[in-house]
Amino acid sequence: MSAVPSPATSFWPTFRGHKSPGQQRSTFETLVQEVLATPEVDLYDAIEAGVPTYMVDVIAAATGEPAADVMEFIGVSQTTLRRKVEAKEPLPDVAGHRVMAFLRVAATLRRLLKESGDPEQLTHFDQEAWLSQWMRQALPELGGKSPAEMLRNPEGQRAVEQVLERMRGGLPA
């Protein structure tokens, strides 16, 4: 009898070899869909199992941001990332939590767009580019902080998701 992979180990796709930016963007889109479909407890387990280092490149490819900017956003230095890659270890816990927070915000945005948008218009909307730009903007609703800054802890993550929810209702972001 073969062992069934746990949700934690099967949540993160396995990469073998180098992936093109297009493949990485596709991986990002798949992960965002997985966040929408996965129970919270399984997302918790996925983070606890360890967030793979390749997520830096996946987020960079999806958003068009340089990997260095993604590393700054998730709070991991070039040296730490290189060390983790060489040791085949996951990202540090704090960085892993921020990666999942970013995926959750992307998933929330995708859900809101699906619920309220014209499907034809959405085919021409670059969600990841918009999200990347929006994440860096200082917002009055977040006390002048950017959404990226707010993803540093769970309370900030909830505040960012609430801002997105208010945007759906037509209230100022």
Contacts in CASP RR format, 6 or more apart in sequence:
PFRMAT RR
TARGET T0000
AUTHOR 0000-0000-0000
METHOD contacts of the structure
MODEL  1
MSAVPSPATSFWPTFRGHKSPGQQRSTFETLVQEVLATPEVDLYDAIEAG
VPTYMVDVIAAATGEPAADVMEFIGVSQTTLRRKVEAKEPLPDVAGHRVM
AFLRVAATLRRLLKESGDPEQLTHFDQEAWLSQWMRQALPELGGKSPAEM
LRNPEGQRAVEQVLERMRGGLPA
6 45 0 8 1.000
6 49 0 8 1.000
7 38 0 8 1.000
7 42 0 8 1.000
7 45 0 8 1.000
7 46 0 8 1.000
8 42 0 8 1.000
8 45 0 8 1.000
8 46 0 8 1.000
8 48 0 8 1.000
8 49 0 8 1.000
9 49 0 8 1.000
11 34 0 8 1.000
11 38 0 8 1.000
11 42 0 8 1.000
11 43 0 8 1.000
11 45 0 8 1.000
11 46 0 8 1.000
11 49 0 8 1.000
12 46 0 8 1.000
12 49 0 8 1.000
12 50 0 8 1.000
12 51 0 8 1.000
12 52 0 8 1.000
12 55 0 8 1.000
13 27 0 8 1.000
13 30 0 8 1.000
13 31 0 8 1.000
15 27 0 8 1.000
15 52 0 8 1.000
15 54 0 8 1.000
19 27 0 8 1.000
19 54 0 8 1.000
19 57 0 8 1.000
21 61 0 8 1.000
22 61 0 8 1.000
24 54 0 8 1.000
24 57 0 8 1.000
24 58 0 8 1.000
24 60 0 8 1.000
24 61 0 8 1.000
24 62 0 8 1.000
25 58 0 8 1.000
25 61 0 8 1.000
25 62 0 8 1.000
25 128 0 8 1.000
27 58 0 8 1.000
28 58 0 8 1.000
28 59 0 8 1.000
28 61 0 8 1.000
28 62 0 8 1.000
28 106 0 8 1.000
28 128 0 8 1.000
29 62 0 8 1.000
31 58 0 8 1.000
31 103 0 8 1.000
32 103 0 8 1.000
32 106 0 8 1.000
32 107 0 8 1.000
32 110 0 8 1.000
33 107 0 8 1.000
33 110 0 8 1.000
35 43 0 8 1.000
35 100 0 8 1.000
35 103 0 8 1.000
35 104 0 8 1.000
35 106 0 8 1.000
35 107 0 8 1.000
36 107 0 8 1.000
36 110 0 8 1.000
36 111 0 8 1.000
38 46 0 8 1.000
43 100 0 8 1.000
43 104 0 8 1.000
46 100 0 8 1.000
47 93 0 8 1.000
47 96 0 8 1.000
47 97 0 8 1.000
47 100 0 8 1.000
49 90 0 8 1.000
50 90 0 8 1.000
50 91 0 8 1.000
50 96 0 8 1.000
51 90 0 8 1.000
51 91 0 8 1.000
51 95 0 8 1.000
51 96 0 8 1.000
51 99 0 8 1.000
51 100 0 8 1.000
52 90 0 8 1.000
52 91 0 8 1.000
53 81 0 8 1.000
53 84 0 8 1.000
53 85 0 8 1.000
53 89 0 8 1.000
53 90 0 8 1.000
53 91 0 8 1.000
55 91 0 8 1.000
55 96 0 8 1.000
55 99 0 8 1.000
56 67 0 8 1.000
56 70 0 8 1.000
56 71 0 8 1.000
56 74 0 8 1.000
56 76 0 8 1.000
56 81 0 8 1.000
56 91 0 8 1.000
57 67 0 8 1.000
59 65 0 8 1.000
59 70 0 8 1.000
59 74 0 8 1.000
59 99 0 8 1.000
59 102 0 8 1.000
60 66 0 8 1.000
60 67 0 8 1.000
60 69 0 8 1.000
60 70 0 8 1.000
62 128 0 8 1.000
63 70 0 8 1.000
63 128 0 8 1.000
63 129 0 8 1.000
63 131 0 8 1.000
63 132 0 8 1.000
64 128 0 8 1.000
64 129 0 8 1.000
64 132 0 8 1.000
65 73 0 8 1.000
65 132 0 8 1.000
68 78 0 8 1.000
71 77 0 8 1.000
71 78 0 8 1.000
71 81 0 8 1.000
73 98 0 8 1.000
73 102 0 8 1.000
73 135 0 8 1.000
73 148 0 8 1.000
73 151 0 8 1.000
74 91 0 8 1.000
74 95 0 8 1.000
74 96 0 8 1.000
74 98 0 8 1.000
74 99 0 8 1.000
74 102 0 8 1.000
75 94 0 8 1.000
75 95 0 8 1.000
75 98 0 8 1.000
76 84 0 8 1.000
76 91 0 8 1.000
76 92 0 8 1.000
76 95 0 8 1.000
80 92 0 8 1.000
81 91 0 8 1.000
84 90 0 8 1.000
84 91 0 8 1.000
84 92 0 8 1.000
90 96 0 8 1.000
91 99 0 8 1.000
98 151 0 8 1.000
98 152 0 8 1.000
101 151 0 8 1.000
101 157 0 8 1.000
101 160 0 8 1.000
102 135 0 8 1.000
102 151 0 8 1.000
104 157 0 8 1.000
104 161 0 8 1.000
105 131 0 8 1.000
105 135 0 8 1.000
105 147 0 8 1.000
105 151 0 8 1.000
105 157 0 8 1.000
105 160 0 8 1.000
105 161 0 8 1.000
105 164 0 8 1.000
106 127 0 8 1.000
106 128 0 8 1.000
106 131 0 8 1.000
108 161 0 8 1.000
108 164 0 8 1.000
108 165 0 8 1.000
109 127 0 8 1.000
109 131 0 8 1.000
109 164 0 8 1.000
110 127 0 8 1.000
112 164 0 8 1.000
112 165 0 8 1.000
112 167 0 8 1.000
112 168 0 8 1.000
113 122 0 8 1.000
113 125 0 8 1.000
113 127 0 8 1.000
114 122 0 8 1.000
115 168 0 8 1.000
116 168 0 8 1.000
116 169 0 8 1.000
134 147 0 8 1.000
135 146 0 8 1.000
135 147 0 8 1.000
135 148 0 8 1.000
136 146 0 8 1.000
136 148 0 8 1.000
137 146 0 8 1.000
137 147 0 8 1.000
138 144 0 8 1.000
138 145 0 8 1.000
138 146 0 8 1.000
139 145 0 8 1.000
139 146 0 8 1.000
139 147 0 8 1.000
139 163 0 8 1.000
139 173 0 8 1.000
141 159 0 8 1.000
141 163 0 8 1.000
141 166 0 8 1.000
141 172 0 8 1.000
141 173 0 8 1.000
142 149 0 8 1.000
142 150 0 8 1.000
142 156 0 8 1.000
142 159 0 8 1.000
142 160 0 8 1.000
142 163 0 8 1.000
147 160 0 8 1.000
147 163 0 8 1.000
150 156 0 8 1.000
150 157 0 8 1.000
150 159 0 8 1.000
150 160 0 8 1.000
151 157 0 8 1.000
151 160 0 8 1.000
163 173 0 8 1.000
164 173 0 8 1.000
166 172 0 8 1.000
166 173 0 8 1.000
167 173 0 8 1.000
END
